Amino acid sequence: MPLREQPYDERADYANVATLIRAQAPFARHRVDYPWRLTSPTSPTGADRRIWRDEHGVIVGFAAWQYPWASLDFYVQGGPAQAETEAAIFAWADRHFQALDAARGRALPYWAEARDDDSEGLALLARHGYDLDDDVVYVSLSQSLAASPPQANLPAGYTMRPLAGMSEVDAYVEAHRSSFGSGMMTSEWRARTLQTPEYDPELDLVVIAPDGRIAGFCVGWLAPELRAGQIEPFGVAADFQGRGIGHALLCEILARFKAKGAHMAMVEVYASSAPARRAYEAAGFSVTHRALRKGRWASDIADAQKG
């Protein structure tokens, strides 16, 4: 079946790519929090993202080099053309990674992810040369929402409410950067999340300190067809950690997931982040699986082509 590769156009293609992602198996990576990933920063030319269409114009494949996480996200429609689409995606990734190395002037490894219980996904990565093991491992946690979540209790003088829309995006970015000790979050990225069809302002929570600053935040995403909610992201600004703000946010987002019909809540953290795991486990989460990062060098691709 002939495939047509095209650059991804967010305005024209977002809805169809979202449909492709929602059609993936429930255990697919970022099956629920994909709006957060789709709105992440990309190169100004859009070169970091591609779609593949079949002869009917239907999007059957999507891939994005997600430099905020140094990971290749990709999704493929099942069916007779699945193997062909997968091959096309990895061929594009090979070319793109070589171009990134050339522009940078030095080689780096490139990574893709699969759950540790996804034997087919891991085998697919291995077939395409992703055989490096990364030190970064994610732990996925979940919990049933059958029982009522515990009540959220904040320190005196603190209040919890939804983010005040676009007018509070810059303040959110400041709190996010403080929480993670990283400047990766931008106002443009955060503003774009508010414009996605999946965004629910009732699941975008902030805690306001007595001095008016955002002390903590928690964003939830729903997959109604799975009756599941996922937290991404969640954090407490550095000046306000250790006061129970994070626990209060988690209790409230779980209650809101349940009120909107979710039966399960999920979250993902770095395996090395013991404080984050303790916070989630204190709110009732337990580990379900790990997500592994498998990588390859673009320079190996070039050497193989020369050989």
C-alpha positions, 0 to 999 in steps of 0.5 A: 500500500503506498504511504505518503509522508508529510510534515505534521500541521498542528491545526490541520492534523491534531484531531486526526492524530488524537483519533489515531492515538486513542485507537491504540491499545490501553497500555500504549505509551501516553495513551491518556496524557497525549495532549501534553505531549502533542503540545510540547515544543517542536522545531520552528519548521515542524521538522521534528514531527511527521504523519503518514497517510494511506491511499485514502488520505487517512493518517495511519502513522505519527512520529515526533522527536520529543526533545523535552524528554529526548524520546521518539513518540510514535503511533501506528494504525493496526492492520495490513499496513502496520509493518510498512508504516512502522518501517517508514517511521523508523526510516524517517527517524534514522534520517532525522537523527543523522540530520540532528547530529550533523547540525549539532556537530556531535553525535548523541544517542536517541531514545524510544520507550516501551513498557517492560511488559510489552514484549512486542514493543520491545522487540520492534525497537530491537529490530530497528537497532534500539539496543542501548539501555538508558539510566532513565527508567519510568515507574507507572503507578495506578490506583482504583477509584472505587473507594472515595479518595481522602479529603484534601487538607491544605495549610492555613491560609492556602487555597485550591482552585482551577488555573485562571486560564491564560491570565495565569499561564506565566505564574504557572510557568514560574512555579513549574520551573521551580518545582522541577528545577528546569527551564524547559516549561514555557508560556507558549507550551502551557498556553497551547495545552489550554487550547486542546479539545481534551483540556478540562479546566476543572482538572487543572488545579493550583494551590495559591499561597498566602502571598498570592504565588502558585505554590503547587499544581496538578493537571489531569487528563481523562480518557472517558472510553477507558474510564481512566485519568492520568496526572501530568504534570504535578509539582510543588514549587521549591519554597513550599515543599514539605507542607502537605500541599502535594498530598492535598492536590493529589486527593482533590484530583482523584476526587475530581477524576471519580466525579467525572466517571473515571474508575482508575487513576494513573501517574508516571515518575522517574524510578530514581525520584523517591520523594515523588514515589512516596507522595503518590504511594501516600495518596494510595497509588501502587506500582504497576509496571516500568517503562524502559528507554531503548536507544541507538546512535545515529552514527551507527546508522551512517556507518552501516549505510557506508558499509 
